[in-house]
Amino acid sequence: MAEYFVPQRNPKVYQQRKTSLASEDKKLYRFDDSSICWLANYLFEESEETRGGALSNVDKIRLYLRFCADPGFQNGIATDIGVHQSTVSRIIAEVAKLISSKASEWIKFPKDGDAIKDAQRKWQANYFFPFAIGAIDCTHIKIKKPKNQSDEYFCRKGFHSINVQATCDAKELFTSVDISWPGSVHDSRILRNSEVYRIMQSVTNDALLLGDEGYGICPWLMTPFRNPTTELEKKFNKVFTKERVIIERCFGQLKQRFSILQYKIRVSTELAPHVIASCFILHNIAKFLKDDYIPINDDYNNNDVWQLGNYIEQQTTRLSEAGKNKRRMIANLLSN
């Protein structure tokens, strides 16, 4: 006669966990508690999940913010909180994708006449450069060595990265972010293939972006004079440099709030763009919530300026000459 038995399942034992991740130390999360609650309500639907002592939506946000500020060591976060590393990894992916899905709501580049005029008014309220709607630059974000095509991600600085192009406005808000290019790609190539390039090529009014001399000058993209010799050129460069630095200041604020962008993003190559995008979006949300973190010195330099020398592609020569003419015209305006 066969014998039957019912296997006894051992009760599941959960690690001892903090009852709450709340902390008065803003250094852990880079946001005030009120802002963290706002983010949880904005991003998540209400959930009554309690199985296994599931983390609340607020705690998920705190965990993710801590990952971005810690900078990004999952095992350390897991040990401190009292959860498994796989839980930390799952929540990071969930929150990063959730925040990046909101990009169109928080990062908006002016596309039509009214939006462009509004951006120009904001610039003139704070600065002097005529027709400007913002500044543009790229910054390298260090990532883990990709499993595939890793040589494409190896940048001139000697590490694997994603070369991120961004524009900002007079309010220090990011107005566009392009995270689709590996670190070996030059800034000017990213620009030529970007949505910003297509928009600026199509606008009919005198809208300008300010860029460093790594870019080729054109009617809608101003760059400084190389080796200025006249007082006119020197005055132009002085005003230009003082105002273009706003994009460096924005990168500085971003990287000081989210330290993971200064060190290395330790997630898959596929997830890294979501993490990067989420940080840019959270920067703009922080401005909206008036949740400042660290005051940034105007002299901040993110060391991402790539001197292009005399390299200007032949197909951009016509635009370059037109841009130089406009730069000369603006220099005359600034001298009056």
PEKA-V391542 format. One record per pair of residues at least 24 apart in sequence whose ideal C-beta (glycine too) atoms are under 7 Angstrom apart, sorted by the first residue. I is the first residue (numbers start at 0). J is the second residue. D is the distance in whole Angstrom. If there is no record, write none. Layout:
I:J:D
I:J:D
This chain:
13:51:6
13:52:6
14:81:5
14:82:6
15:81:5
16:52:6
16:80:6
16:81:4
16:82:6
17:80:6
17:81:6
19:58:7
20:58:5
20:61:4
20:62:7
20:80:6
27:65:5
27:68:7
28:61:6
28:64:4
28:65:6
28:68:7
29:64:6
29:68:5
29:256:5
29:257:7
29:292:5
30:64:6
30:285:7
30:290:6
31:290:5
34:288:5
34:290:5
35:60:5
35:61:6
37:288:6
42:97:5
42:98:7
54:90:7
59:90:5
59:94:6
60:94:7
62:87:7
62:90:5
63:90:6
63:91:6
63:94:4
66:91:5
67:257:4
67:259:5
67:278:6
68:257:6
68:258:5
70:258:4
70:259:4
70:261:7
70:262:5
71:259:4
71:262:7
71:264:6
71:265:5
91:266:7
92:270:6
95:270:6
95:273:4
95:274:5
95:277:5
96:273:5
98:277:4
98:280:6
98:281:7
99:273:4
99:276:4
99:277:5
99:280:7
101:280:6
102:276:6
102:280:6
105:280:5
105:283:5
105:284:6
106:173:6
106:174:7
106:175:6
106:176:6
106:279:7
106:280:6
106:283:6
107:174:6
108:166:7
108:174:5
108:175:4
108:195:6
108:198:6
110:198:6
112:204:6
115:202:6
115:204:6
115:206:5
118:168:6
121:168:6
121:169:4
121:170:6
122:169:4
124:169:7
125:169:5
126:169:6
126:242:5
127:238:6
127:333:7
128:209:7
128:238:6
128:239:7
128:242:5
129:329:6
129:332:6
130:205:4
130:206:6
130:207:4
131:207:5
131:209:6
132:168:7
132:206:5
132:207:7
132:208:7
133:166:5
133:167:6
133:168:5
133:174:6
133:208:6
134:166:7
134:167:6
134:208:7
134:209:4
134:243:5
134:245:5
134:246:4
135:166:5
135:208:5
135:210:5
135:246:7
136:165:7
136:210:7
136:211:6
136:246:5
136:247:7
136:303:7
137:162:5
137:163:6
137:164:5
137:186:4
137:189:6
137:303:6
138:163:5
138:250:5
138:301:6
138:303:5
139:182:6
139:303:6
140:260:6
140:264:7
140:275:6
141:262:7
141:263:4
141:264:7
142:263:7
142:264:5
142:268:6
142:271:5
143:263:7
143:265:6
145:268:4
151:181:4
151:183:5
152:181:4
152:182:5
152:183:7
153:182:6
153:183:6
154:182:3
154:183:6
161:271:6
161:272:7
161:275:7
162:189:6
163:275:6
164:189:5
164:190:7
164:193:6
165:279:7
166:195:6
166:208:6
167:245:6
167:246:5
167:249:5
171:245:7
171:248:7
171:249:5
171:286:7
172:283:5
172:286:6
173:249:6
173:279:5
173:282:6
173:283:6
176:276:6
176:279:5
178:272:4
178:275:5
178:276:6
186:213:5
186:214:7
186:305:6
187:213:7
187:214:6
187:215:6
190:214:6
209:239:7
209:242:6
209:243:4
211:243:7
211:304:5
212:306:7
212:307:6
213:304:6
213:305:5
213:306:7
213:307:5
215:311:5
215:315:5
215:319:6
216:319:5
216:322:4
216:323:6
216:326:7
217:315:7
217:318:4
217:319:6
217:321:7
217:322:4
218:318:7
218:321:5
218:322:5
218:325:5
220:322:7
221:326:6
231:330:5
231:334:6
232:330:7
234:333:6
234:334:6
235:329:7
235:330:4
235:333:6
238:333:6
244:297:6
247:299:5
247:300:6
247:301:6
248:295:5
248:297:6
248:299:6
250:301:5
251:295:5
251:299:4
251:301:6
252:282:7
252:295:5
253:278:6
253:279:7
253:282:5
255:292:7
255:293:5
255:295:7
256:282:7
256:292:5
256:293:7
